[in-house]
């Protein structure tokens, strides 16, 4: 195993539109597309973090629809940022239901937000995100633990 600078609790939020397309965000920190995601702040529940992160990064107001899974395997959850910092994420993934708001790129964390058909995702996608999406599309009742 290589050097890991920190471990961070995180959330990822999968949002489908009425046609089954998934919302992706082009992130300003790494320049890649991904499922909206972020960190759990001190004193915040995972569900509160999920709702806050979606609002901050996309402009949408959401509620949690279902829990998809928890992801902690270093093989897929260790990410090296452009500045060289290596972070091991433990991510709780939720499917969200949109209840309001307007899709926006007003956040400094967001370069673009678009819905994509799951079979036509952009090539420059964060490496851990396809597994989260695949698990969401499986529509199983039990949560995944990976």
DSSP file (Angstrom, degrees, kcal/mol; ACC not computed):
  #  RESIDUE AA STRUCTURE BP1 BP2  ACC     N-H-->O    O-->H-N    N-H-->O    O-->H-N    TCO  KAPPA ALPHA  PHI   PSI    X-CA   Y-CA   Z-CA
    1    1 A X              0   0    0      0, 0.0     3,-0.1     0, 0.0     2,-0.1   0.000 360.0 360.0 360.0 142.0    0.0    0.0    0.0
    2    2 A X        -     0   0    0      1,-0.2     2,-0.0     0, 0.0     0, 0.0  -0.284 360.0 -61.7 -88.0 177.7    1.2    3.5   -0.8
    3    3 A X        -     0   0    0     -2,-0.1     2,-0.4     1,-0.0    -1,-0.2  -0.323  45.8-165.0 -61.8 135.4    1.3    6.5    1.5
    4    4 A X        -     0   0    0      1,-0.1    83,-0.2    -3,-0.1     3,-0.1  -0.995   6.9-167.6-123.1 123.9   -2.1    7.8    2.7
    5    5 A X        -     0   0    0     81,-2.2     2,-0.3    -2,-0.4    82,-0.2   0.810  66.9 -12.0 -80.9 -31.8   -2.2   11.3    4.2
    6    6 A X  E     -a   87   0A   0     80,-1.3    82,-2.8     2,-0.0     2,-0.4  -0.991  53.5-128.9-162.5 161.0   -5.6   11.2    5.7
    7    7 A X  E     -a   88   0A   0     -2,-0.3     2,-0.4    80,-0.2    82,-0.2  -0.974  29.6-170.4-116.9 135.3   -8.9    9.3    5.9
    8    8 A X  E     -a   89   0A   0     80,-2.2    82,-2.3    -2,-0.4     2,-0.4  -0.982  22.1-130.2-131.6 134.3  -12.1   11.3    5.3
    9    9 A X  E     +a   90   0A   0     -2,-0.4    31,-1.8    31,-0.2     2,-0.3  -0.672  41.4 173.1 -77.9 134.4  -15.8   10.5    5.8
   10   10 A X  E     -aB  91  39A   0     80,-2.8    82,-2.5    -2,-0.4     2,-0.3  -0.873  27.1-141.0-138.9 170.6  -17.7   11.4    2.7
   11   11 A X  E     -aB  92  38A   0     27,-2.6    27,-2.4    -2,-0.3     2,-0.4  -0.967   7.4-163.0-131.1 148.5  -21.1   11.2    0.9
   12   12 A X  E     -aB  93  37A   0     80,-2.1    82,-2.8    -2,-0.3     2,-0.5  -0.994   9.5-155.8-130.7 139.7  -22.0   10.7   -2.7
   13   13 A X  E     -a   94   0A   0     23,-2.9     2,-0.5    -2,-0.4    23,-0.5  -0.955   1.9-160.4-126.4 117.4  -25.4   11.5   -4.1
   14   14 A X  E     -a   95   0A   0     80,-3.1    82,-2.9    -2,-0.5     2,-0.5  -0.841  11.4-175.0 -99.6 126.7  -27.0    9.9   -7.1
   15   15 A X  E     -a   96   0A   0     -2,-0.5     8,-2.5     8,-0.3     2,-0.4  -0.983   4.0-166.5-125.7 122.5  -29.8   11.9   -8.8
   16   16 A X  B     -F   22   0B   0     80,-0.5    82,-0.3    -2,-0.5     6,-0.2  -0.831  12.2-140.2-104.2 145.5  -31.8   10.5  -11.7
   17   17 A X    >   -     0   0    0      4,-2.2     3,-1.8    -2,-0.4    -1,-0.0  -0.338  42.6 -85.1 -89.1-176.9  -34.1   12.6  -13.8
   18   18 A X  T 3  S+     0   0    0      1,-0.3    -1,-0.0     2,-0.1    -2,-0.0   0.742 129.7  52.9 -62.8 -24.2  -37.5   11.3  -15.1
   19   19 A X  T 3  S-     0   0    0      2,-0.1    -1,-0.3     0, 0.0    -3,-0.0   0.430 121.2-104.5 -91.1  -0.2  -35.8    9.7  -18.1
   20   20 A X  S <  S+     0   0    0     -3,-1.8    98,-0.4     1,-0.3     2,-0.2   0.556  72.3 144.4  88.5   8.0  -33.3    7.7  -16.0
   21   21 A X        -     0   0    0     96,-0.1    -4,-2.2    97,-0.1     2,-0.4  -0.513  45.1-128.5 -77.2 151.0  -30.4   10.0  -16.8
   22   22 A X  E     -FG  16 116B   0     94,-3.0    94,-2.5    -6,-0.2     2,-0.4  -0.822  14.4-121.4-106.5 140.1  -27.9   10.6  -14.0
   23   23 A X  E     - G   0 115B   0     -8,-2.5    13,-0.4    -2,-0.4     2,-0.3  -0.652  32.1-175.3 -80.9 127.9  -26.7   14.0  -12.8
   24   24 A X  E     - G   0 114B   0     90,-3.0    90,-2.2    -2,-0.4     2,-0.4  -0.926  12.7-149.8-122.4 150.5  -22.9   14.5  -13.0
   25   25 A X  E     -HG  34 113B   0      9,-3.4     9,-1.6    -2,-0.3     2,-0.8  -0.962  12.8-137.8-118.2 132.0  -20.8   17.4  -11.9
   26   26 A X  E     -HG  33 112B   0     86,-3.2    85,-3.6    -2,-0.4    86,-1.0  -0.838  32.9-138.8 -88.0 115.7  -17.6   18.5  -13.5
   27   27 A X  E  >  - G   0 110B   0      5,-2.9     4,-1.8    -2,-0.8    83,-0.2  -0.528  12.6-150.3 -84.7 137.9  -15.4   19.3  -10.5
   28   28 A X  T  4 S+     0   0    0     81,-2.2    -1,-0.1    -2,-0.2    82,-0.1   0.755  92.5  62.1 -76.2 -24.0  -13.2   22.4  -10.4
   29   29 A X  T  4 S+     0   0    0     80,-0.4    53,-0.3     1,-0.2    -1,-0.2   0.846 126.6   9.2 -73.7 -31.6  -10.6   20.7   -8.0
   30   30 A X  T  4 S-     0   0    0      2,-0.2    -2,-0.2    -3,-0.1    -1,-0.2   0.478  92.6-124.9-125.2  -7.5   -9.7   17.9  -10.4
   31   31 A X  S  < S+     0   0    0     -4,-1.8     2,-0.3     1,-0.3    -3,-0.1   0.675  70.4 120.8  71.8  16.7  -11.3   18.9  -13.7
   32   32 A X        -     0   0    0     -5,-0.2    -5,-2.9    -7,-0.0    -1,-0.3  -0.766  65.0-111.8-112.6 158.0  -13.1   15.5  -13.9
   33   33 A X  E     +Hi  26 125B   0     91,-3.1    93,-2.7    -2,-0.3     2,-0.3  -0.557  48.0 148.2 -80.6 150.4  -16.8   14.5  -14.1
   34   34 A X  E     -H   25   0B   0     -9,-1.6    -9,-3.4    -2,-0.2     2,-0.2  -0.986  52.0 -77.9-169.4 169.3  -18.4   12.7  -11.1
   35   35 A X        -     0   0    0     -2,-0.3   -11,-0.2   -11,-0.2   -21,-0.1  -0.563  68.1 -90.3 -69.3 137.7  -21.4   12.1   -9.0
   36   36 A X        +     0   0    0    -23,-0.5   -23,-2.9   -13,-0.4     2,-0.3  -0.299  68.2 155.3 -52.9 133.1  -21.9   15.0   -6.7
   37   37 A X  E     +B   12   0A   0    -25,-0.2     2,-0.3    16,-0.1   -25,-0.2  -0.968  12.3 152.0-156.2 164.8  -20.0   14.2   -3.5
   38   38 A X  E     -B   11   0A   0    -27,-2.4   -27,-2.6    -2,-0.3     2,-0.3  -0.969  39.6 -61.9-176.6-170.2  -18.4   15.8   -0.6
   39   39 A X  E     -B   10   0A   0     -2,-0.3     2,-0.5   -29,-0.2   -29,-0.2  -0.636  37.8-119.6 -98.4 150.3  -17.3   15.6    3.1
   40   40 A X        -     0   0    0    -31,-1.8   -31,-0.2    -2,-0.3     2,-0.2  -0.788  35.2-139.4 -82.9 126.5  -19.3   15.2    6.2
   41   41 A X    >   -     0   0    0     -2,-0.5     3,-1.8     4,-0.2     8,-0.1  -0.523  31.9 -81.1 -86.0 154.8  -18.6   18.3    8.4
   42   42 A X  T 3  S+     0   0    0      1,-0.3    -1,-0.1    -2,-0.2     3,-0.1  -0.289 118.0  16.7 -54.3 134.7  -18.2   18.1   12.2
   43   43 A X  T 3  S+     0   0    0      1,-0.3     2,-0.4    -3,-0.1    -1,-0.3   0.539 103.3 114.7  80.6   8.0  -21.5   17.9   14.0
   44   44 A X    <   -     0   0    0     -3,-1.8    -1,-0.3     4,-0.0     2,-0.1  -0.871  61.9-129.9-114.2 141.7  -23.4   16.9   10.8
   45   45 A X     >  -     0   0    0     -2,-0.4     4,-2.4     1,-0.1    -4,-0.2  -0.436  29.3-111.1 -79.5 164.3  -25.2   13.6   10.0
   46   46 A X  H  > S+     0   0    0      1,-0.2     4,-2.4     2,-0.2     5,-0.1   0.898 120.0  50.6 -61.7 -40.5  -24.5   11.8    6.7
   47   47 A X  H  > S+     0   0    0      2,-0.2     4,-2.2     1,-0.2    -1,-0.2   0.907 109.8  49.5 -66.3 -40.4  -28.0   12.7    5.5
   48   48 A X  H  > S+     0   0    0      1,-0.2     4,-2.5     2,-0.2    -1,-0.2   0.911 111.4  50.2 -62.5 -41.1  -27.6   16.4    6.4
   49   49 A X  H  X S+     0   0    0     -4,-2.4     4,-3.0     2,-0.2     5,-0.2   0.906 108.9  51.9 -62.9 -41.8  -24.2   16.4    4.5
   50   50 A X  H  X S+     0   0    0     -4,-2.4     4,-2.0     2,-0.2    -2,-0.2   0.934 112.5  44.4 -61.0 -47.3  -25.8   14.7    1.5
   51   51 A X  H  X S+     0   0    0     -4,-2.2     4,-2.0     2,-0.2    -1,-0.2   0.918 116.4  47.0 -64.0 -44.4  -28.6   17.3    1.3
   52   52 A X  H  X S+     0   0    0     -4,-2.5     4,-2.9    -5,-0.2     5,-0.2   0.929 110.9  50.6 -64.1 -46.7  -26.2   20.2    1.9
   53   53 A X  H  X S+     0   0    0     -4,-3.0     4,-2.6     1,-0.2     5,-0.3   0.903 110.0  49.6 -62.5 -41.7  -23.6   19.0   -0.7
   54   54 A X  H  X>S+     0   0    0     -4,-2.0     4,-2.5    -5,-0.2     5,-0.7   0.944 113.4  47.1 -60.8 -46.4  -26.2   18.6   -3.4
   55   55 A X  H  X5S+     0   0    0     -4,-2.0     4,-1.5     1,-0.2    -2,-0.2   0.935 115.7  44.9 -61.1 -46.9  -27.5   22.1   -2.8
   56   56 A X  H  <5S+     0   0    0     -4,-2.9    -1,-0.2     1,-0.2    -2,-0.2   0.899 121.6  36.3 -64.8 -41.1  -24.1   23.7   -2.7
   57   57 A X  H  <5S+     0   0    0     -4,-2.6    50,-0.2    -5,-0.2    -1,-0.2   0.744 134.9  16.0 -88.7 -24.3  -22.7   21.9   -5.8
   58   58 A X  H  <5S-     0   0    0     -4,-2.5    46,-3.0    -5,-0.3    -3,-0.2   0.589  89.5-121.0-126.0 -16.3  -25.8   21.8   -8.0
   59   59 A X     << +     0   0    0     -4,-1.5    43,-1.0    -5,-0.7     2,-0.2   0.367  69.8 129.6  86.0  -5.2  -28.4   24.3   -6.8
   60   60 A X  E     -C  101   0A   0     -6,-0.7     2,-0.5    41,-0.2    -1,-0.3  -0.592  54.3-139.1 -87.5 145.8  -31.0   21.5   -6.3
   61   61 A X  E     +C  100   0A   0     39,-2.3    38,-3.4    -2,-0.2    39,-1.1  -0.892  36.5 170.1 -99.6 130.6  -33.0   20.8   -3.2
   62   62 A X  E     -C   98   0A   0     -2,-0.5     2,-0.3    36,-0.3    36,-0.2  -0.856  29.8-149.3-138.0 166.6  -33.2   17.1   -2.4
   63   63 A X  E     -C   97   0A   0     34,-2.0    34,-2.9    -2,-0.3     2,-0.5  -0.923  40.9 -94.7-129.3 160.5  -34.2   14.5    0.1
   64   64 A X  E     +C   96   0A   0     -2,-0.3    32,-0.2    32,-0.2     3,-0.1  -0.643  36.2 179.3 -78.0 126.6  -32.7   11.1    0.6
   65   65 A X  E     -     0   0A   0     30,-2.9     2,-0.3    -2,-0.5    31,-0.2   0.849  64.0 -21.8 -91.7 -45.0  -34.7    8.4   -1.3
   66   66 A X  E     -C   95   0A   0     29,-1.7    29,-2.9     0, 0.0     2,-0.5  -0.986  59.7-107.6-163.1 158.1  -32.6    5.4   -0.3
   67   67 A X  E     -C   94   0A   0     -2,-0.3    27,-0.2    27,-0.2     3,-0.1  -0.802  27.7-176.4 -89.8 127.9  -29.2    4.3    0.9
   68   68 A X  E     -     0   0A   0     25,-2.9    76,-2.6    -2,-0.5     2,-0.3   0.870  49.6 -66.7 -93.8 -45.2  -27.1    2.6   -1.8
   69   69 A X  E     -Cd  93 144A   0     24,-1.4    24,-3.1    74,-0.3     2,-0.4  -0.980  35.0 -95.2 172.9 175.0  -24.0    1.5    0.1
   70   70 A X  E     -Cd  92 145A   0     74,-2.4    76,-2.8    -2,-0.3     2,-0.5  -0.966  30.5-162.8-118.7 136.2  -20.8    2.2    2.0
   71   71 A X  E     +C   91   0A   0     20,-2.6    20,-2.5    -2,-0.4    -2,-0.0  -0.970  31.8 138.2-126.9 117.4  -17.5    2.2    0.1
   72   72 A X        +     0   0    0     -2,-0.5     2,-0.3    18,-0.2    -1,-0.1   0.411  24.1 129.8-137.6  -2.8  -14.2    1.9    2.0
   73   73 A X    >>  -     0   0    0     73,-0.7     4,-2.5     1,-0.2     3,-1.9  -0.406  52.2-144.2 -62.2 119.0  -12.0   -0.5    0.0
   74   74 A X  H 3> S+     0   0    0      1,-0.3     4,-0.9    -2,-0.3    -1,-0.2   0.788  95.8  70.7 -56.1 -26.3   -8.6    1.2   -0.5
   75   75 A X  H 34 S+     0   0    0      1,-0.2    -1,-0.3     2,-0.1    -2,-0.1   0.815 120.3  14.4 -60.6 -28.9   -8.3   -0.3   -3.9
   76   76 A X  H <4 S+     0   0    0     -3,-1.9    -2,-0.2    70,-0.2    -1,-0.2   0.559 124.4  58.3-119.3 -13.4  -11.1    2.0   -5.1
   77   77 A X  H  < S+     0   0    0     -4,-2.5    12,-3.1    -5,-0.1     2,-0.5   0.276  78.3  94.6-109.1  10.9  -11.4    4.7   -2.4
   78   78 A X  E  <  -E   88   0A   0     -4,-0.9     2,-0.4    10,-0.2    10,-0.2  -0.909  52.8-177.4-103.0 127.9   -7.9    6.1   -2.3
   79   79 A X  E     -E   87   0A   0      8,-2.7     8,-2.6    -2,-0.5     2,-0.6  -0.979  19.6-147.8-129.7 135.9   -7.5    9.2   -4.5
   80   80 A X  E     -E   86   0A   0     -2,-0.4     6,-0.2     6,-0.2     2,-0.1  -0.912  19.3-145.7-103.5 118.9   -4.5   11.4   -5.2
   81   81 A X    >   -     0   0    0      4,-2.7     3,-2.6    -2,-0.6   -51,-0.1  -0.371  29.7-103.5 -77.0 159.9   -5.2   15.0   -5.7
   82   82 A X  T 3  S+     0   0    0    -53,-0.3    -1,-0.1     1,-0.3   -52,-0.1   0.782 122.1  60.1 -55.5 -27.6   -3.2   17.1   -8.2
   83   83 A X  T 3  S-     0   0    0      2,-0.1    -1,-0.3     1,-0.1     3,-0.1   0.458 121.9-107.0 -81.2   1.3   -1.4   18.7   -5.3
   84   84 A X  S <  S+     0   0    0     -3,-2.6     2,-0.2     1,-0.3    -2,-0.1   0.302  72.0 142.5  94.5  -8.9   -0.1   15.3   -4.3
   85   85 A X        -     0   0    0     -5,-0.1    -4,-2.7   -81,-0.1     2,-0.6  -0.494  39.6-149.8 -69.0 132.1   -2.3   14.8   -1.2
   86   86 A X  E     - E   0  80A   0     -6,-0.2   -81,-2.2    -2,-0.2   -80,-1.3  -0.921  16.5-175.0-110.3 120.6   -3.5   11.2   -0.9
   87   87 A X  E     -aE   6  79A   0     -8,-2.6    -8,-2.7    -2,-0.6     2,-0.7  -0.947  19.5-151.7-121.6 133.2   -6.9   10.7    0.8
   88   88 A X  E     -aE   7  78A   0    -82,-2.8   -80,-2.2    -2,-0.4     2,-0.4  -0.920  24.4-156.3 -99.2 114.9   -8.7    7.4    1.7
   89   89 A X  E     -a    8   0A   0    -12,-3.1     2,-0.6    -2,-0.7   -80,-0.2  -0.740  17.7-160.3 -95.3 138.9  -12.4    8.1    1.5
   90   90 A X  E     -a    9   0A   0    -82,-2.3   -80,-2.8    -2,-0.4     2,-0.5  -0.968  30.1-166.2-110.5 108.3  -15.1    6.1    3.4
   91   91 A X  E     -aC  10  71A   0    -20,-2.5   -20,-2.6    -2,-0.6     2,-0.6  -0.840  22.8-157.7-111.9 130.2  -18.1    7.1    1.4
   92   92 A X  E     -aC  11  70A   0    -82,-2.5   -80,-2.1    -2,-0.5     2,-0.5  -0.918  21.4-153.5 -99.6 123.8  -21.8    6.7    2.1
   93   93 A X  E     -aC  12  69A   0    -24,-3.1   -25,-2.9    -2,-0.6   -24,-1.4  -0.858  14.9-179.2-108.5 131.6  -23.8    6.7   -1.1
   94   94 A X  E     -aC  13  67A   0    -82,-2.8   -80,-3.1    -2,-0.5     2,-0.5  -0.923  27.4-132.3-124.9 147.6  -27.4    7.8   -1.4
   95   95 A X  E     -aC  14  66A   0    -29,-2.9   -30,-2.9    -2,-0.3   -29,-1.7  -0.892  34.6-154.6 -92.6 133.5  -30.0    8.1   -4.1
   96   96 A X  E     -aC  15  64A   0    -82,-2.9   -80,-0.5    -2,-0.5     2,-0.5  -0.776  11.8-142.0-112.1 153.0  -31.6   11.5   -3.8
   97   97 A X  E     - C   0  63A   0    -34,-2.9   -34,-2.0    -2,-0.3     2,-0.3  -0.963  23.3-128.1-111.5 128.0  -35.1   12.8   -4.9
   98   98 A X  E     + C   0  62A   0     -2,-0.5   -36,-0.3   -82,-0.3     3,-0.1  -0.608  32.3 168.7 -76.7 131.0  -35.2   16.4   -6.2
   99   99 A X  E     -     0   0A   0    -38,-3.4     2,-0.3    -2,-0.3   -37,-0.2   0.346  60.9 -38.1-122.9   1.8  -37.8   18.5   -4.5
  100  100 A X  E    S+ C   0  61A   0    -39,-1.1   -39,-2.3     0, 0.0    -1,-0.3  -0.987  78.0  95.8 166.6-168.2  -36.9   22.0   -5.8
  101  101 A X  E     - C   0  60A   0     -2,-0.3     2,-0.4   -41,-0.3   -41,-0.2  -0.117  63.5 -91.0  82.9 176.1  -34.2   24.4   -6.7
  102  102 A X        -     0   0    0    -43,-1.0    -1,-0.0   -42,-0.0     2,-0.0  -0.997  38.6-104.8-131.7 131.4  -32.7   25.1  -10.1
  103  103 A X        +     0   0    0     -2,-0.4     2,-0.3   -44,-0.1   -44,-0.2  -0.328  55.0 169.6 -56.7 129.9  -29.7   23.4  -11.6
  104  104 A X        -     0   0    0    -46,-3.0     3,-0.2     8,-0.0   -44,-0.1  -0.978  46.7-154.2-147.9 153.3  -26.7   25.8  -11.3
  105  105 A X        +     0   0    0     -2,-0.3     5,-0.2     1,-0.1   -47,-0.1  -0.039  62.8 117.8-112.2  27.4  -23.0   26.1  -11.7
  106  106 A X        +     0   0    0    -48,-0.1     2,-0.1     3,-0.1    -1,-0.1   0.726  48.9  96.0 -68.6 -22.3  -22.7   29.0   -9.2
  107  107 A X  S >  S-     0   0    0    -50,-0.2     3,-1.5    -3,-0.2   -50,-0.1  -0.441  76.3-135.9 -70.4 139.2  -20.5   27.0   -6.8
  108  108 A X  T 3  S+     0   0    0      1,-0.2    -1,-0.1    -2,-0.1   -51,-0.1   0.671 106.8  61.9 -66.0 -13.8  -16.8   27.5   -7.0
  109  109 A X  T 3  S+     0   0    0    -53,-0.2   -81,-2.2   -81,-0.1     2,-0.5   0.568  96.5  72.5 -82.8  -9.7  -16.5   23.7   -6.8
  110  110 A X  E <   +G   27   0B   0     -3,-1.5   -83,-0.2   -83,-0.2     3,-0.1  -0.924  42.1 171.3-120.3 123.8  -18.5   23.2  -10.0
  111  111 A X  E    S-     0   0B   0    -85,-3.6     2,-0.3    -2,-0.5   -84,-0.2   0.773  78.9 -12.4 -90.2 -33.6  -17.4   23.8  -13.6
  112  112 A X  E     -G   26   0B   0    -86,-1.0   -86,-3.2    -8,-0.1    -1,-0.4  -0.978  53.7-155.6-161.5 154.7  -20.5   22.2  -15.1
  113  113 A X  E     +G   25   0B   0     -2,-0.3     2,-0.3   -88,-0.2   -88,-0.2  -0.988  26.0 155.6-138.0 132.0  -23.5   20.0  -14.2
  114  114 A X  E     -G   24   0B   0    -90,-2.2   -90,-3.0    -2,-0.4     2,-0.4  -0.988  40.2-116.0-150.9 155.0  -25.4   17.9  -16.7
  115  115 A X  E     -G   23   0B   0     -2,-0.3     2,-0.4   -92,-0.2   -92,-0.2  -0.799  34.7-171.2 -91.5 138.7  -27.6   14.8  -16.9
  116  116 A X  E     -G   22   0B   0    -94,-2.5   -94,-3.0    -2,-0.4     2,-0.2  -0.967  29.5-111.2-128.8 144.6  -26.1   11.8  -18.8
  117  117 A X    >   -     0   0    0     -2,-0.4     3,-2.6     3,-0.3   -96,-0.1  -0.573  34.2-122.8 -66.5 135.9  -27.6    8.5  -19.9
  118  118 A X  T 3  S+     0   0    0    -98,-0.4     3,-0.5     1,-0.3    -1,-0.1   0.763 113.2  52.9 -55.5 -24.9  -25.8    5.8  -17.9
  119  119 A X  T 3  S+     0   0    0      1,-0.2    -1,-0.3     0, 0.0    -2,-0.0   0.477 110.4  48.9 -88.7  -1.4  -24.7    4.2  -21.1
  120  120 A X  S <  S+     0   0    0     -3,-2.6    -3,-0.3     2,-0.0    -1,-0.2  -0.372  75.0 155.7-133.0  55.3  -23.1    7.4  -22.4
  121  121 A X        -     0   0    0     -3,-0.5     4,-0.1    -5,-0.1    -3,-0.0  -0.469  51.1 -93.7 -79.5 153.0  -21.0    8.8  -19.5
  122  122 A X        -     0   0    0     -2,-0.1     3,-0.2     1,-0.1    -1,-0.1  -0.321  26.7-128.4 -64.4 151.2  -18.1   11.1  -20.2
  123  123 A X  S    S+     0   0    0      1,-0.2     2,-1.7    -3,-0.1    -1,-0.1   0.838 101.1  68.4 -68.8 -33.8  -14.7    9.4  -20.5
  124  124 A X  S    S+     0   0    0    -93,-0.0   -91,-3.1   -90,-0.0     2,-0.4  -0.455  73.1 145.5 -89.6  65.9  -13.1   11.8  -17.9
  125  125 A X  B     -i   33   0B   0     -2,-1.7   -91,-0.2    -3,-0.2     5,-0.1  -0.819  60.0 -98.1-104.8 139.5  -15.0   10.3  -15.0
  126  126 A X    >>  -     0   0    0    -93,-2.7     3,-1.1    -2,-0.4     4,-0.6  -0.305  38.5-122.0 -53.7 137.8  -13.6   10.0  -11.5
  127  127 A X  T 34 S+     0   0    0      1,-0.3     4,-0.3     2,-0.2     3,-0.3   0.764 104.7  47.8 -63.0 -30.1  -12.4    6.4  -11.1
  128  128 A X  T 3> S+     0   0    0      1,-0.2     4,-1.0     2,-0.1     3,-0.5   0.677  95.2  76.6 -84.1 -15.4  -14.5    5.4   -8.0
  129  129 A X  H <> S+     0   0    0     -3,-1.1     4,-2.3     1,-0.2     5,-0.2   0.801  79.6  64.6 -72.8 -32.7  -17.8    6.7   -9.4
  130  130 A X  H  X S+     0   0    0     -4,-0.6     4,-2.7    -3,-0.3    -1,-0.2   0.877 102.0  52.5 -59.1 -35.4  -18.8    4.0  -11.9
  131  131 A X  H  > S+     0   0    0     -3,-0.5     4,-2.5    -4,-0.3    -1,-0.2   0.929 108.6  49.8 -64.7 -43.9  -19.1    1.4   -9.1
  132  132 A X  H  X S+     0   0    0     -4,-1.0     4,-2.1     1,-0.2    -2,-0.2   0.925 113.7  45.8 -60.0 -44.6  -21.4    3.7   -7.2
  133  133 A X  H  X S+     0   0    0     -4,-2.3     4,-2.5     2,-0.2    -2,-0.2   0.915 110.7  52.5 -66.3 -43.3  -23.6    4.3  -10.2
  134  134 A X  H  X S+     0   0    0     -4,-2.7     4,-1.1     1,-0.2    -1,-0.2   0.909 110.3  48.6 -58.7 -43.0  -23.6    0.6  -11.1
  135  135 A X  H  X>S+     0   0    0     -4,-2.5     4,-0.6     1,-0.2     5,-0.5   0.892 110.6  50.9 -65.2 -39.3  -24.8   -0.3   -7.6
  136  136 A X  H ><5S+     0   0    0     -4,-2.1     3,-1.0     1,-0.2    -2,-0.2   0.901 109.1  51.2 -63.4 -40.5  -27.5    2.4   -7.8
  137  137 A X  H 3<5S+     0   0    0     -4,-2.5    -1,-0.2     1,-0.2    -2,-0.2   0.712  95.3  70.6 -71.1 -20.1  -28.7    1.0  -11.1
  138  138 A X  H 3<5S-     0   0    0     -4,-1.1    -1,-0.2    -3,-0.3    -2,-0.2   0.768  86.7-155.2 -67.4 -24.4  -28.9   -2.5   -9.6
  139  139 A X  T <<5 +     0   0    0     -3,-1.0     2,-0.1    -4,-0.6    -3,-0.1   0.808  29.0 165.5  54.5  35.0  -31.9   -1.3   -7.6
  140  140 A X      < -     0   0    0     -5,-0.5    -1,-0.2     2,-0.1     4,-0.1  -0.441  42.4-133.9 -78.3 156.8  -31.4   -3.9   -4.9
  141  141 A X  S    S+     0   0    0     -2,-0.1     2,-0.2     2,-0.1    -1,-0.1   0.885  87.1  71.0 -76.3 -40.3  -33.1   -3.6   -1.6
  142  142 A X  S    S-     0   0    0      1,-0.1    -2,-0.1    -3,-0.0     2,-0.1  -0.511  88.8-115.0 -79.6 146.1  -30.0   -4.4    0.5
  143  143 A X        -     0   0    0     -2,-0.2     2,-0.3     1,-0.1   -74,-0.3  -0.450  27.9-116.6 -76.4 151.9  -27.2   -1.9    0.7
  144  144 A X  E     -d   69   0A   0    -76,-2.6   -74,-2.4    -2,-0.1     2,-0.5  -0.663  19.4-160.9 -86.5 144.3  -23.8   -2.7   -0.9
  145  145 A X  E      d   70   0A   0     -2,-0.3   -74,-0.2   -76,-0.2   -76,-0.0  -0.942 360.0 360.0-126.1 107.2  -20.7   -2.9    1.4
  146  146 A X              0   0    0    -76,-2.8   -73,-0.7    -2,-0.5   -75,-0.3   0.340 360.0 360.0-129.4 360.0  -17.5   -2.5   -0.7
